[in-house]
Amino acid sequence: MSELTAAIIGGLTLGAIYSLVTLGIVIIFRATETFNFAHGSFMLLAALIVGKLQRGSGLPFAILALLALGVAGLLGAILFRFVLRWAVGRPHFVAVIATLGFASVADGVINIVFPETQYTVTIPGLSTGSTTILGATFGTASLEIGAFAVILTVALVLVFRFTSLGTRIRAGGQDPLLASQGGIDIRWVYLGSWTLACVLAGIAGIAYSSVNSVNRGIEDLALLAFPAALLGGLDSIPGSLVGGFGIGLLGGFTSAYFGGEYVTVVTYLVLLAVMLLLPHGIAGTRNVRRV
């Protein structure tokens, strides 16, 4: 019973982080039909900024977090404004290669600016110790971070579903010309979508790092969010919850019953099955193009 509980609770906790990461990926794809392979770089960068400055600056965590998220959002806006904007109207692989190139450049810069291999992030107010649920023991801080990620993701999904912001993003991504004729400034929708998505990546990176160390494994976490995005549906914002928790539970059960070394293999086998049998995902529309 404790093993089953560990698989479910652990999977849901990790799935909450996946959902937050996936939401950023989906927002970008929904607005600009770009699959952002640099998403993990934004997660890692924000966590590294907080981890390094928290070690020696003495500044409050809130200021460090705002600084890190500001840098992530600004770089996301710069990436779109000066690189990806010129890929609009060109084949999809152009934008994909551009994000891969940016990720490579970002990794090189990160290696120079952050030479140490590992940092830690401490979020004030997180509980210490452990919590036992049905015989399985979990870090209380991990449960709190998972709850935070769920609340934030659900709140954002509701905002995109029931506010004019979500309507503008959906309209801009579905038919930019018609949206422009309807009074929507597509340029700001695209720029805002990239900025917000990269800020969400930064939040996910900082949150994950508070219960784990800051290292390259954060980028691996983003890579596992890509199958979650495809499972939920690349153009479905609510699908980010479905995909995130689905992949989280899959990883939880795989880790509990077979071992953590099999998580990536099983996850990408599921990804291949989804692409072959359900290319539009669970909640996506059938006209989504695979990239």
Secondary structure, 3 states (H helix, E strand, C coil): CHHHHHHHHHHHHHHHHHHHHHHHHHHHHHHHCCCCCCHHHHHHHHHHHHHHHHHHCCCCHHHHHHHHHHHHHHHHHHHHHHCHHHHCCCCHHHHHHHHHHHHHHHHHHHHHHCCCCCECCCCCCCCCCEEEECCEEEEHHHHHHHHHHHHHHHHHHHHHHHCHHHHHHHHHHHCHHHHHHCCCCHHHHHHHHHHHHHHHHHHHHHHHHCCCCECCHHHHHHHHHHHHHHHHCCCCCCHHHHHHHHHHHHHHHHHHHCCHHHHHHHHHHHHHHHHHHCCCCCCCCCCCCCC
